[in-house]
Amino acid sequence: MTTPGEHSQHVRTLAQSFISRTGMAPADFARHIGYAYSTMQQFLSGRYSSLASERNICEAIVQYVEHNPLTSPEEFIGRIYETGAVAAMRKVFADLLQRPQMYMVYAPPGSGKTDIALHLISEYNAAQGGTPAIFRIYCRARIRPRDLMRRVARACGSDPHTNIEQAIACLRHDFRGKRVVLYFDEAQHLSIDCLETARELFDEAPRFSLCFAGSHELDKIFRTFAGSIEQFDRRITDKVYLPALTRDEAAGIIRQELAELAPQLDAALIQQQIEIATISVRVEKKAERYISIGRLMAAAREFRELVSAPGNEGGQ
């Protein structure tokens, strides 16, 4: 049986770990549990004198941490249609979960790559009974290796306030014996140093599976710097290009999004909505046309609002 002092020390360690791993400011943590920052400082430093009050603050900390787990799965809110891109990304994740592998995933503009990934990550993690297996890391422009590893650590619920060596050591310890996938979104922003730093998580036990997903620029980077990243390139199991949204898929989405307006949806109107959602992008000095699923959904919403507007009951 633990003594009150031992219990308080345990809760102090719990609070300090939670603050460190989430990156939350101690003042914000104090506010969340309903205490003043000065009180929290005294408790964390072991200088809180009132035993009765210390029990209360311990209880508040434990309740908050339990209701805000560090590794809660990233949830996706919205609707995803089973397009070719979704089927291809689903297979990528299934392969990555089988054994340690490295994949490069390229996606055309407007493909909804991020939403697809969020949906599938949420789906897979929910199937794990609350223990995440796939973690998404957003790669901002000009991110440095140390900042990237901090984002990896924070996404995984590990300690982000360390240098690269310590971050990698903590990740290896926290996920030993587990199959884990790290999904790097907007990976075209990663420098060669960032890619090589992430590669270490694949090379050494417990060997994380890595998925680098990005635009056409990601493929261009690999072709441009092929000689500089030869060892990295050799470790890539597969390079997958997510298929663009087809006109048939886009028409099916419009019909489902506007199912309640079916009598007014003739072929010409559907094609009109698809044209509104089509964008032109320069790829390798050539103009390519793609259907943007984001614009397609927006066009469907605008059409619904137009038809529903007062005086437009007949859809005119």
N, C-alpha and C positions, 0 to 999 in steps of 0.2 A: 504494500500500500504506500503510495507516494505521500510525502508531507506537503503542506501548503506551499512551502518554499520551493520544493522540487516542481510542483505543478506550475507555479508562477514562472519558473525558469523555462519550463517546457513551452509555455504559451509565448514567452518573450522570443524564444528561438523560432517558433511558428510564425509570429508576426514579422520578425526581421527577414525571414526567408520569403514570406509572401510579398513584402514591400520590395525586396531586392528583385525577385523574379518577375513581378508585374511591372516594375519601373515606376510604381506609384509613389508620389511624394509622401513622406511621413505625415505632413499636415493634412493631406487629402485622406489618408488612411484613418487618421484620428477623427476627421469629420464624418466619415462613413460609419464609424462605430459609435458616434454620438459623444465624443469626448474632446476636450480642448487639446490643442497641440502641446501646450506646456505639460499637461497631465500625461500625455503619451510619451513625451521625452523622459519624464521622471520614471515611468514604468519601464521603458525600454532600457534605461541605464541602471535599473535595479535600485532606484532611490525613492520608490513610492512607499510611504510609511504606513498608511492605513490598511490593515489587513482586510477589513470588511469591504472597503472600496476596491481593493486589489482583486478580490474575488469577483466583483461586479465587472471590472474591466476585462478580466480574463474570460468571463462568460461572454461578453460582448465580442471579443476578438475571435473566440472559437466559433461562435454562431456566424459571424460575418465570413470567415474563411471557409466554413463548411458550405455556405450558400453561394460562394463565388469560387468554385474550384479553378485551379490554375490551368488545367488542361481540358476545359470544356470544349466540345467539338464546335467548329465554326458552322453556324447554321446558314442555310440559304432560304430566303423568303422570295417566292415567286413561282413562275411556271416555266418548265423546260419541255420543249417538244423533241421527240425522238428523231432528230435529223441524222444525216450521215456523220456530222461532226461529233455529235453526242455518242454515237455508236463507236467511233474511232477512239475517242477519249476514254470511254468506258473500258475498252480493251487494253489501252495503255496502262490504266491504273490496275487492272486485273493482273497484267504481266508483272508490273513493278512489285505487287504484293506477293508474288510467288517466290521470288528470290532477289538478291541484290543486283540491280541493274541501273544503267543510266540511259535515259531517253532524251532526245531533243524533239520538241513539238512546235511546229510552225502553224500559224493560223492566219487566214486572210483577214483584211479589215472588215469589221462588222459581223464577224462570225459568232460573236457572243462567247468567246473563249473563256473569259473570266467567270461569267455566269455558269457556263457548263462545268467548269472546274469546281466552283463553289457548291453547285448542286450535287455533283458526284462525291466530293469530299464529305459533305454532310451526310449523304446516303451511306457511304462506306463506314464512316465513324459511328453513325447511329447503329449500324449492324454489329459493332464491336461491344455493344452494351455500355456505352459511355466512356470507353477507353479509346481515345483517338489513335488511328493508325496512319493517317495522312495529314500533313500539316502544310498550309499554304504560306509562302513568304513573298510579300510584295517587294519588288526590286525597283527602288526609285532611281532616277537619273543620277549619275556620278556618285553612286554609293561606294563606300570604301570597304575593304575586306573586314575590318573590325566592326563596322556598323552592320554589315551583312550578317556576321556571326551573332551579333546581339539580337538581330531580328529573328534569326533561326532559334536562338535560345528562348526568346520571349514567346515565340509561336508554340514551342514545344513545352513551355512551362518550366524550362531550366533557368539557371541563373544568368541574366543578361549583363550584369555589372562586373565583367571580367575581361581579361585580354583574350586573344584568339586561342592560345594554348589551353587556358583554363576552361574556356567555353567548350572546346572540343572534348576535353577530358570529362567535363560534367555531362555532356550529351552522351558520351560513350557509357558512362556509369549509369545514368538515368534510364537508358534504353537497352541495356545489356540483355541478350536473349530474346529481343523483340524484333518483329519485322516492322520497319518504319519507312514511309515514303515522304520525302521533302519535295514539295512542288514550288518551284521558283517562277512566279508570275512576272511578266514583262522582263524576261531574262536578257533581252537585247541591251538592257542598260548595264549589264555586268561587265566589268573589265576582265582582262586575262588574269590578273591577280585574284580577283573575286572567284573566278571559275576554278582556279587552281586551289584556292583555300577550301572551297566547297568539296572539291574532289577528295580531299583527305577523309571526309566523312564516309565516302564510298570505299576507299582503299583499306581502311583499318576497321577491325571489329568494333561494334557489331555490324558494320557495313550497311549504312542507310542506302535505300534506293533513291536516286535523284532524278527529277524530271525538270528540265529547263524549257519553259514555254514562252514563246514570243512571236513577234511579227517577222516579216521577210528579212528585216535587218539582222535578226539572229543568225540566219543562214549566211548572210553576207559577211558577218563578222568571222564566222568559222572558215569561210573560203579565203578571206583576206589574210587571216593570221594562222593559216593551217600549219605552217612550219613552227610557229611559236607555241602552239598548243597541241603538238603531235601526240604526247602521252595522254592528254585529256581526250583527244579525238579517238584514240585507239580503244578507250574504255566505253565508248558509246555503243550500246547494244543495237539501237535502231533510231532512225530519224523519221518522224511521222509528220505528214502534212495533213492537217485537218481539212476535209473537203469544204468548199464554199457552199453556201445555201443555194440549192437549185430552185428553178422557177416552180417546179411541181411541189417542192417542200414549202416554198413561200405561199403558194396558192392554198395548200392544205392548212397552213397556219392561219391565213386570213379567214378561211371558212370556219375554223374552230373558234377564232377570236370573235367573229361576228355571227355566230350560229343563230342568235335570236333575230338577226336581220336577213335570214336566208332567202326570203322571197325577193329581196332587192339585190342580191349578189349574183349578177350575171357575169359571164366570162370577161367581158370588156371592163367592168368595174374592178374585178379582181386584178387584172393586168395593169390597170391604172394605179392601184395601190402598190403593186410591185415596182412600177417605174418610179414612183415617188421615193421608194426605199432604196433605189439603186444608186450607188456611188461610184465615182471614177477615181482611181488611185494610180499613181505612177510607180511602177515596179521595174527595176532594171531598165530605166529610160523608156519604158513602154507604158501606155495607158491601159489599165485593166479595170473592168467593170465588175462590181460585186453587189450582191443584195445584202444590205445591212439588216440584221434581224432586229436591232434596236430601233431603227427607223421604220421597219415594217410594223412593229408593235405600236409605235407612236402614230403611224398613219391609220391603223385600225382604230385606235382610241379617238383620234380626231374625226374620223368618219362617223363613229358611233355618236359622238357629241353633236355633230352637225345634224344627223338624222333625228336626234332626240330634242333638238332645240325647238322652242315654241314656234308654231307656225310652219314646222317642217314635218308634221306627222306623216305626211304622205311620202317623205323621203325625197322631196323635190329640192 
